[in-house]
Amino acid sequence: MALDNNVIGLVHCMAYPGPAQTNAVQRGEAPENYLLTTIKKVADDPYFKGIEITRIKNRNHRAKVAKILKDAQMVVTFAAQPVQLINEDGLIDEGDISSLDELNRRNAVARIKSCIDEALELGAVNIALVSGRDPGTASGLKARRESMRALVRSLDEICEYASRKGQEAGIGEMNVWLEMFDRLDEPGCKNMLIGPTPDALEVVQEIRNVYKRTNLWLMYDLSHMLLMRDASFDGEDPFVLRQIAPFLGHVHIGTCVLDKNDPLYGDTHPRLDYPGSAVTKDMLAEFVKELQAIGYTKGIGFEIQPRGGEQSDSIIRTAKAYLDEARDRYDVNYALGAYFFRPREFFTEDMFEAITDARVKDPHIIAREAEQRQRRERLTYDGRLMILACDHPARRVTDVGDDPIGMGDRMDYLGRIIRVLIHPDVDGVMGTPDIIDDLFIVSALMRQKTGKGLLDDKVLMGCMNRAGIAGASFEMDDRMTAYTAKSIQRFGLDAAKIMFRLDLNDKYSGRTLTYCAQAITECNALGIPTFLEPLPVEKTAKGYQVKMNYIDMIRTVGVASALGDSSQNLWLKIPYVEKFDQVAKATSLPILMLGGASKGMPIDTIESFEKGMGAGANVRGALVGRNVLYPGIDDPMAVAGAVSKVVHADYTTLAAIKYLASTRGTELDVLTSAI
């Protein structure tokens, strides 16, 4: 689950406003029993590790609340916003700590300082506040700019006081959270100076960089996001979190209402499943995904308020369910953030040139490394295999997504292959002689320096038939033009791979069946396991397309299983299709799933493999290429590791995605330290 290490809390005075929803808690005047009962309910809830509470006027009540929270080891935040917004004495103007009246500004700062004192009594380590009302632009931008200057002065004084008082209290520097609100002068809205992201960033950067106050942070509220319109009528979106990431101290989860005919229009924080809610489940998921992407590790608070006959406990349960649903989504857990895999940082030009130098100066390095390689005692240790497929370019297939020559850059291609092979859970590689020879050379260079080769204990599978050149008139006449059974044995490879594509209307399909049958027989004579990829196809305007349906796949599996003089060493490689369990039942042979064309996003591939691994006892892993090697901008090693965890450790898709995210970008210096 995403964000599972973040402190999740609740804005108490909103969720539990008081008996009969009288807002007595926000005023600091809640009856003792109600106050203590509801706070203890939050403190005892294992879901919550944090709580945001506001002023409690009764000192005895305050002391009892402090004890409850201390005993529960809750992360306590003092919410000064209700104190500022209620402004019960009416002695401070709406500008508050950004007031253009210096006397008002000082009084507003003094009020926040008194909140800090009370916060420390309650054991709070953070205090949250608002900027004060926006003066507007009726007379130009002068008033707004002057208010910004006043706000900066106030925040400097408040941050200094919070830091000093926190250290005196032994909790360290108390954090100050400036909450960002809408700037709409409409009923139901707050019309605060801060405000849209550009102005919020300007203020926090000045406080940090000029005044050197490190304890000022921004608080971003999902329910305010759509109302924060500055130069746009559309409000902000979750992507804005990337802009404020260095200064983001806390976030609120809630919703707003954008329909002006709705009685709850504006910043009213209704329950998340309110019919007029502007924040949908998908929007919440996008918000959580951006938090995951920026590596957000700080607090999250629910800010929701019951209305009418709604019960506090009920709307809290709904909020938890909504957030957990978002945190469990595959796309949320997969979030890449700023990561971008750079193949040339892992596999450099010097390394690539070293391969050519070795080919010219010492061509026998390949045979020597083949002989020195430490081979497995058996093909599979646990009855399963995760093999990388690297035979596409030899059949004139170089496309990756929309790029027709994505696999045409051999340095990039080889770097990605090696990147995958360094993962210990990847069993091995299947390739044509040129690829395997390149890998032998890299393995030999590593062995010279470290004593261990890249290909030690890996399964090496030689591809045999590659004459079925994509797009050629003879494409279906797929002869054995790469490895032979004898050369596989000579180089100490562990298995052979062959394929046929079955088109009942093409005479060359029958010839290829004969080639495959002969290859299986030859491999059997030498005790070499053979992996056969049988694909039912049909000719279209775009070339031969695989018929991805279970009926054709079942019929083709029956043909494949009977090829050669014996099936004793035969494995099948077939794509995942609907009703894969019935396909698996078409044979007793062990099956590896193939990955197909690159999708750029590995989630669907991982999920297909999870489904396939559960389809039958004879489904024993994956032989996958482009979907692992070219997962968009992601790390091929991390993606391969995730697939391996599904194959070897029965990981769910969600667990595999979380593993992927945790290993992404690691072990990047393996080659530079070994060659």
N, C-alpha and C positions, 0 to 999 in steps of 0.2 A: 504494500500500500504506500502510495506517495506521501511524503511529508509525515512519515510515521514517527520521526524523532522530534517534531515540533511540539512546543507547548500549546495545547488547545485550551481555550478558556471561554468564559461567558461574561458578557456585560450584564452584571447582576441587576442593576437598577432598571434595565429595559425589559429583561425577561421576566423579572418579578417586580412589577411596578408598585405593588402594595395591595392591601385588601380591597377587593372590588375595583381594582385597576385605578386607584385614586392618585397614582404617581407620588405617593407619600415617600417612597424610597428615594426618588430623585430629589425630593426636597430635604432629605435627611431627617425625616420625621416619622419613619415607619414604626409601628408598634413593636415592642421588643420581641414578642413571640414570633411574629411574622418574619422579622429581620433575621433572627437567629436560626429559625427553622429553615428558611430558604437558603441562607448562606451555608448552613451545614449540609443541606441537600447537595449543593454544588461541590462542596469540599469532599463529600463522601463518594461522589460519582467518579469511578476510575477513569472515565473518558476525559475528565477535566483535570488539568494540572495547573491551570491559571484562572484568575478571576479579576474582573475590573469592578471596583466598588467606588461609590462616591461619598460625599460628606455624610457623616453620622453625627448629629448634633449632640446627642446624649453621650457624655464621656463614659458612663458605665457600660452602655451598649457597645461603645467603640472598643472598650477593653475586652469584652466578651467575644466580639467578632475577631479581634486580633488573636486571641488565644485559639479559637477554632481554626483560623487560617494557618497559624504557626504549627499547631499540632498536625495539620494535614499536609504541611510542607508545600503549600500553594505558592505559586508565583503571583504576587499581588501587585496590581496596578491601581493607582488612584485616578479616577476619572473626574477631572475638574470641569469638563464640558458642561454638565448640568448646573454646576455652581455659576458658571459664566452665563449660560443661556437663560437661566431663571432670573438671575440678577435681582434677588428678592428685595434688597434695600433700594434699588433704583438709583443708587448714588454714582454709578459708573455708566458712562454713555455707551452706545452700541459699538463704538470703535474698540472698546476694551483695551487689550494690550497693544493695539495698533492705533489708538486714538490720536487725533491731531491736537487734542488739548493735553498739554503736558501734565497738568494736575490729574486729569482723568487717567492718563497713562500710568502715572506713578501709583495711583490708588489701585488700578487694575493689577499691576505687578505685585503690589503688597498683598492683594487678595490671593494671588497664585502662591505667594510665599507662605501664606497661612495654610493653604491647601497642602503645601509640601510638608509643613510641620505636622499636620494631621495625618498625612500619608505615612510618615515615619512612625507615628504611633500605631498605625495599622499593619506595620511590617511591609509596606510597599517599597518596591525597588524601582518603579517607574511612575511617572505622572504624565497624563495625557491632557492636552488643552487645545483650545481653538484660537484663531488669530483675532477674532473680532470682525465686525461687519465691514463690508466693502463700501467705501464712500461713493462709488459709482463714477461715471464719466460724463455727467451732465455738463460739467465745466471743463472738459478735457481730462487729460491723464495726470494733471498735477497733484490732485488730492490723493489719488491712488499711490503715486510714487512717494509722496510724503508719508502716507500711512505705512508703506513698506519700510521706510527708514525708521519710523517709530517702532514698528514691530521688531526690527533687527536689534534696536537698543534694548527693548524689553526682553527679548529672548536671551541676549547676552547676560543681562542681570539675573534672569531666572535660572539659566544654566549654571552660572557661577554659584548661586545660592543652593541649587539642588546638589551640585557637586560637593560643596563644602559641608552642607548639612548631612549628606549621605555618608561622607567620610567620618564625620564626627560621630555618627550613629553606628559606625562599624560595618556598613553594608557596601562601602565603596561609593563610587560616583553614581548618583541617581540619574537615570535616563529621563529625558524630557521628550515626549512625543507630540509633535505638532500635527494635528489631524487636518486632513485636506477635505474641504467641503465644496458644495456648489457655489456659484456666484450668480444665482437667479433671484431677482427681486419679485417673487411670486408667492402666493399662499402655499404653505406646505414646504417651502424651500428655505435654506439658511442664509444665502447671500453673504458668504464669508469672503474676506480679503484673500485668504488662502484656503481653498482656491485651486485653480487649474495647475497642472504639473509644471509648466514653465516658470511660473512665479514661485511655486514651492521650492523648486530646485535653486532658483536664484537666492532665496533666503537661506536655505540650509547650507549652500556652498559658501556664502559670505560668513555665516556664523562659524563654519568649520575652518575655512581658509584664512580669513582675516582676523577673526576674534579668537581662533584656536580653541573653540569649545567642542570637545569631542563627544559630548553627551546629548547633543540634539539629533533627533531622528524624525523621519516622516512616518505618519500613520496613514495608510491607504485603505479606504473602505469600498468594497465592491458595490455597496448600495448607493454610493455617491458617484461612482464611475460614470454612469450614463447621464448624470445631471451636470457633470463638470464640463460646461461648454464655454470656451473662451473665444477663439476666432472661428469656431466651428459650431454648426447646429446639431452635430451628431453626438456630442459628448466624447468621452475617451473610451479606450478599449483595453483589454488585458495586456496588450503589447507594451503599454506605457510602463509596466513594472520593470522592464529592462532599463528604462531611462533612470528610474529612481533607485535601482537595486543597491548602489553603494550606501544609500542613506535610509533604506527601508528598515524601520525598527519594529513595526507591528502592522498587521492587517486585520480588517473586520470582514466577516462574511455576513451578508444581509442582502436585502433587495429594496427596490423603490418602485414607484408607480408613475408611469409616464402619461397615462390617460387623464387629461384635465377634467374629464367628466366624472372620474372616480373620486369618491369622498376621501380616499387615502392618497391622492395625488401628491407627488413630491417625495421628500426625504422623511418617510414615516416608518420605515423599518417593519413592514408587516411580516407575517410568517412566510417562509420560503415557498410554500405551495399556495399562496394567495392567488385567486383567479386573475387578478390584474397585475401580478408580479412581472416586472420588466426583465428580471434576471432569470433566464431559463436554465435548465439543467446543463445544456451544452455550453452556455456562457460561463456557468460556474466551473465546469470542467476546463474550459480554456483559461480561466483565471488561475485555477490550481496548477494547470500545466505550465503556465508562465512562472509561477512560484517555484515549481520543480526545476524549470529550465535555468533560472538564475541562481539555483542552489540556496534558496531561502531557508534559513535555519531558525528563525526567531518565532515569535508568538502569533497565534491566530485566535481571534475572538468572535464568537457569534453575537451579532447585535440584532435582535429580533424582539418584537413586542406584541403581546396578545391584545386583541380587540374584542369587544362584545362578550360573547359567551365562550371565547377561546380560552383554553387552559394552558398555563405556562409550561407544565411538564409535557404536554402534547406537542406544542410547537417546538420545544427543544428536541424531542425525539425525532421529529421530522427534519430538523436542521442537521442533526447527526447523520441521519440516513442519506440526506442529499449530499453532504460533504463526503461521506464514506463511499458513496456511489461514484463520485467524481475521482476520489483518490484511488479507486480500484480500476479505473479505466486503463486500457492498454496504452492509448496514445498519451495519457498523462504521465504514466510511469516511464514511457520511452523518451520523453522530452530531451532533445539534444542540447538545448541551450546554445552556448557560443561555440560548442565543439565542432571541429572540422578536421577530418583525417587528411593528413598531407603525406602521401606515399613517399615522396622524395626525401622527407626528413627521416623516414625509417630505412629506406633502401636508396642509397645515394648514387650519384653518377660514378663516383670512384669504384663503388662495389660492382656496378653494372659493367664498367670498363674492365674490371679485373676478370670477369668471366670470359670476355673476348680474348684478353691477354693469355689466359690459361688455355683456351682452345687453340691459339696460335703456337704458343711456346711449349705446351705440354699436353697434347691431346689425349695422352694415355691416363691423365688424371681421372677421367670418367670411369674407366675400367678399374683403376686402383681403388677408387672410393666405393664402387659397387662391391668389390671384394672385401673391403675393410668394414663396410657398414654392418652394424649390429642388427641382425634380423630378429624378428619376433619368433618365439617358440611355436606359436600358433596364430592363426589369422585373427581371431578375436578372443579377448580375455573374458568377456562377460556374455558372449553370444550376440553382441550388437556391434555395429560399426557406424562411424560418422566419417565419410570420405569426401575429400574435396575434388570436384571434377574440373579438369583443365585441358580439355581436348577440343574446344570449340573453334579456335582460329584455323586449325588444320583442315576444317571442312568449309572454310571461307565464311564462317560465322563470327563476326566481330562486333555486332551491334550490342549496345547497352542502353536500354531505354530509347530515347530519341537520337542518340549518337550512333551513327552507322559504323564508326571505327573505334568505339570505346575500348575494345580489347586489342586494338591494333598497335598501341604503344607498349612494346615488349618490356621496357623498363618498369613502367607502371604496373603492367599485368604481373610480371614476375615478383615485384615488390609486394603486391597484394597476396599472391600465393604464399610467399614466405611468411608474411605477416600472419596468415591463418595457421600455417604449419607450426609456428612456435607455441601454439596453445596445446598444453599437455593432453587435453581431452579429445583433440582431433586425431583420429586414428591414422590418417594417411592421405595420399593423393593419387588420383588417377590422371594420367596425361599421355601425350604423344612423346616420341623419343626426344625431340628437341627440348621440350619442357623438362622432362625427367633428367636429361643430361645437364641442363642448366642447374637444376637442383643438386645433382651430384657434385658439380663444381663448387657451388656455394657450401655444400656440406663438407667437402674436402678442405676448403679454406678455413672453415670454422674448426675443423678437427686439428689443423696445423697449429692453431693458437690455443684452443681450449681442451683438446683431447676428446671432444665429443662432436659428432656430426649432426647436422640438421635432420638427417633422415634416419638416424638411429631409432630403432623400435617403432618405426612408422610402417604402415602398410603401403607398398608401392604397387600400383596397378597399371599395367601397360595397355594403352588403347591400340587396337589392331586395325579395324576397318575405318578409313577416312576418305575413301574415294567418292563417296556420295556428296560431291561438291554442291553446296547450296546454290540453286538457280541454274545449274547446268542441265543440258538435255539428258545427260546420263546420271542425274542425281540419284535415282533409285538403284543404280547398279553399284552398290556400296562394297567395293572389293577391299581385301586386306592389304593396305598400302603402308601401314605403320609397323608396329611390332609383329613378330611371328611368335609362335609357341617356343621355338628354339631360342630366339633372342631374349625372350622374357626369362627363360631359364638361365641363359648365359650371363645376363646382368643381375641375376639374383633378385628379380622382382617377385612379388608375392602372389600376384593374380593377373588375369587378363580381363579386358572389357571389350565387348562387341555389341553391335546393335543392328536391328533391322526395322524398317518401316513398312508396314503392310498396307498396300493399296491393291484391292482386288481387281482393279482395272489397269494395273501397270505390270507388264511382263517382267520388268527388272526386279520387282519385289521377290518373285520366285527365285531368281538367281541369287539374290542376297541371302535368302533363307538357306540356300545350298552352301554359300560361303561360310555362314555362321555355323551350320551343322558340322562342316569340316573342321572349323577352328575349335569347336568344343571337343570333337573327337581327338584332335591333335593335342590339346591341352590335357585332356584326360590321360593320354598316354604318358605324359610327363608329370602327372600329379598336380597340375596347376588349376586352382579354382578359377572358374569363368563367371563373369558378371555380364548378363545379357539384358540389353534394354530393348524390349519389344514395343513398338508404338503403332497403333492403328492410325492411318492418315488418310486425308483426301486432298485432291488437288484443287486449289482455288486460284483466283486472280492474283493473290499475293504469295503464291507458292504452296507448298505442302503444309497443311495444318493438322495438328494432332486432334483426333476425335476424342474429346474429353468427356466421354460418357461411360458409365460402368458396363453397359452391354457390350460395346465394341472392345473395351479393355478386357473383359472376362474372356471373350472369344479369342483375343490375341494372346492372352496369357496361356490358354490351352495349347496354342500352336507353339509358343516359345518353350514351354516345359518339355516338349517331346523331341526337341532337336538334339542331334548328336547321338553317339553310341551309348551314352549313359548320362543320367542327371545327377550322379553322385557328387560332383564338384560344382554344380550349377546354382547360381543365385540370379534373381531377377531384379531389374531396376525399372520401376514404373511410377508414373505420376499419381499424385493424390487426386482422386475424383470423388464425386458424390457416391454414396453407398460403397465406400472403399472396403467395408467389412465383407461385402459380397465378392468384391474383386479378390481379396485376400483368400477367400474360401475356394477360389478357382484352382489353387495349387497348394501342394505341401512344401514347395521350395521356399527358402528364405527370401524375403523381399527387402530391398532398399528403396526408399522414395526418392524421386528426383525433384529438383527445385523449379525448373523451367526458366522462362525469361526473367530478367531482372525487373523487379517492381519498384526499386528505389527505397522502399520502406519495408523492413524485415518482419513487421508484426504479423502480416497475413501468412508469410512463409512459416514462421514459428508456430502459429496456431494450426496450420495445416499439418505440420509434423506431429504436434500433440494429438490431434484427432487421429492421424494415421497410425501412430504408435499404439493406440488403443483399439485399433480395428481388428486385430487378430494376432495370435501368438507367433505367427511366422513373419510378421512385420518387424524387421530387425535393425532399422536405422535409416540413414539417408546418404545419398551420393549426390551432392549438390554443388553447383558451380557459381553462376552469375549472381544469384540472390545473396550469396555470402560474400563474394569478391567485390560486388558493386552495390552496396546497400546505401545508395545516395551519398551523403557526406559522412556517414558513420564509419566506425572502425571495423574492418572486416574480421579482425581477431575476436572482438567482443561479440559480434553477431555469430561467428562460428562457434564460439564458446557457449552461447545461449542455445544454439541448435544441439550441440553436444550434450548439454545438460538435459534437454528433453529426451534425447536418445538414450543416454547412459544412466541418468538419475531420475527419470520420470518427472522432471519439473513440469509444472503447469506453465501455460503461456505467460501468465503474470509473473511467476517466480523467475522464469527465464529472462523476461524483459528487465526485471529488476537486477538480475545478475549482469545482463548486458550493460546496463547503465553504470553499474559499479566497477566494471573492468574496462570500460571504454577509455582509450588513451594511455593505458598502462603498458609497461615493458617496451617502451619505444626505443630503448638503447641496446636491445639485445644484439643487433647486428653490429652496431658501431663499436661495441665492446668486444666482439668476437672475431671481427675481420680487420 
